[in-house]
Amino acid sequence: LAACVRKVLTYERKKADAVSELKTKSAEQILSEGLEREAIRFHGCSVKDMRYYIDKGIAVIALKSSDSGIILIGYDAKTITYIDPSDGGIYTSTIKKMDEMLKKNGNSFIGYVK
């Protein structure tokens, strides 16, 4: 999760030591403080729901587990494009497969207000 937070802050041209800060703060707190904007955790949402935020230029963290995630950065009618911060790769998946993968962790996402 620290890699996701760091990538989002870098995307927004901000800096923070996400690894050490996650020991005492939530990802939302780090993003809110680093971006000086409100970060929001969404539960039970679909990938399609997150397209609104992606349209607004917001990199959305999709939580694969409580401590790991990917960053949703683009989409079309049937697919979603994401960054896997564990290897830096950019990948595309069908929205259906992505929803199935994220269902294991309650379809949780972290976004923020621009």
Backbone hydrogen bonds, N-H to C=O, Kabsch-Sander energy under -0.5 kcal/mol:
donor,donor_aa,acceptor,acceptor_aa,energy
5,V,1,L,-2.4
6,R,2,A,-2.7
7,K,3,A,-2.3
8,V,4,C,-2.5
9,L,5,V,-2.5
10,T,6,R,-2.4
11,Y,7,K,-2.8
12,E,8,V,-1.8
13,R,10,T,-1.9
14,K,9,L,-3.6
18,A,16,A,-1.5
21,E,17,D,-2.5
22,L,18,A,-2.1
23,K,20,S,-1.1
24,T,21,E,-1.5
25,K,21,E,-2.1
30,I,26,S,-2.2
31,L,27,A,-2.6
32,S,28,E,-2.9
33,E,29,Q,-2.6
34,G,30,I,-3.0
35,L,31,L,-2.9
36,E,32,S,-1.2
37,R,32,S,-0.9
40,I,111,G,-2.6
42,F,40,I,-0.5
42,F,109,F,-2.9
44,G,106,G,-2.4
45,C,107,N,-1.8
50,M,46,S,-1.1
50,M,47,V,-0.5
51,R,47,V,-0.6
51,R,48,K,-1.0
52,Y,49,D,-0.9
53,Y,50,M,-0.5
54,I,50,M,-2.0
55,D,51,R,-2.6
56,K,52,Y,-0.9
57,G,54,I,-2.0
58,I,53,Y,-2.2
59,A,57,G,-0.5
60,V,58,I,-0.6
60,V,72,L,-1.6
61,I,110,I,-2.7
62,A,60,V,-0.6
62,A,70,I,-3.0
63,L,61,I,-0.6
63,L,108,S,-2.4
64,K,62,A,-0.7
64,K,68,S,-1.6
65,S,68,S,-2.0
68,S,65,S,-0.6
70,I,62,A,-2.1
71,I,83,I,-2.4
72,L,60,V,-3.3
72,L,70,I,-0.6
73,I,81,T,-2.7
74,G,81,T,-1.5
76,D,79,T,-2.1
80,I,93,S,-2.9
81,T,74,G,-3.2
82,Y,91,Y,-2.7
83,I,71,I,-2.5
84,D,89,G,-2.5
87,D,84,D,-1.6
88,G,84,D,-2.2
89,G,84,D,-0.6
91,Y,82,Y,-2.9
93,S,80,I,-2.3
95,I,78,K,-2.3
98,M,94,T,-2.2
99,D,95,I,-2.7
100,E,96,K,-2.0
101,M,97,K,-2.3
102,L,98,M,-2.5
103,K,99,D,-1.4
104,K,100,E,-0.6
104,K,101,M,-0.7
105,N,102,L,-1.4
106,G,103,K,-1.9
107,N,102,L,-2.2
109,F,42,F,-2.3
110,I,61,I,-2.6
111,G,40,I,-2.7
113,V,38,E,-2.3
